């Protein structure tokens, strides 16, 4: 005979107590008013204005600027067509013209001569300084912004200046590299040489304490000015200088 299961008391569980009592936090009391910080108003200042750039962005050395319609020697400034009509033009062509030598820091000027070709060059785009150059037989170079202009930007008296062709493989330390050619791989000398179609003639001081100092740089693109443009320019400058001296 199977005995009935004994009665069991119902199970009871004690409520779990937290390990740590929660912290009592005082409720936030709203402030009656919010105080704004005192901020000083910036004083008004005058706007700054930059001076207009010069011909090269540096100095106009030994050049004479010619204002529009200025009287020079009893005649007004003339455009290219007027100069041609006077039959006094010995050379004319487009060229990149840079006034003055490249600016060098004190440290750059202390670099030994044998290492100067490794120094960083001053680089200028051909189109940025492209001008139209007219050499007159009276010993003056007229530099126009463009061939159609009625008056030159400035004139360059050739007295005391001699032309010197620049070696593209060993450019003058004080000259500028005009539109350097692209070189695969770069390297320290990657910016030392202008592109192949460009030839540079420097006008330097003929004597005195600054003998050999670069005063003007004329760079001709043979594809635009002609394959012999630099040779013709040098010949015209030499002839014009002799004519003005005589």
HELIX and SHEET records of a PDB file:
HELIX    1   1 UNK A   80  UNK A   85  1                                   6    
HELIX    2   2 UNK A  106  UNK A  109  1                                   4    
HELIX    3   3 UNK A  113  UNK A  118  5                                   6    
HELIX    4   4 UNK A  127  UNK A  129  5                                   3    
HELIX    5   5 UNK A  222  UNK A  225  1                                   4    
HELIX    6   6 UNK A  229  UNK A  245  1                                  17    
SHEET    1   A 8 UNK A  63  UNK A  65  0                                        
SHEET    2   A 8 UNK A 154  UNK A 157 -1                                        
SHEET    3   A 8 UNK A 140  UNK A 144 -1                                        
SHEET    4   A 8 UNK A 130  UNK A 136 -1                                        
SHEET    5   A 8 UNK A  89  UNK A  99 -1                                        
SHEET    6   A 8 UNK A 214  UNK A 221 -1                                        
SHEET    7   A 8 UNK A 198  UNK A 205 -1                                        
SHEET    8   A 8 UNK A 161  UNK A 165 -1                                        
SHEET    1   B 2 UNK A  71  UNK A  72  0                                        
SHEET    2   B 2 UNK A  75  UNK A  76 -1                                        
SHEET    1   C 2 UNK A 122  UNK A 124  0                                        
SHEET    2   C 2 UNK A 176  UNK A 178  1                                        
END                                                                             
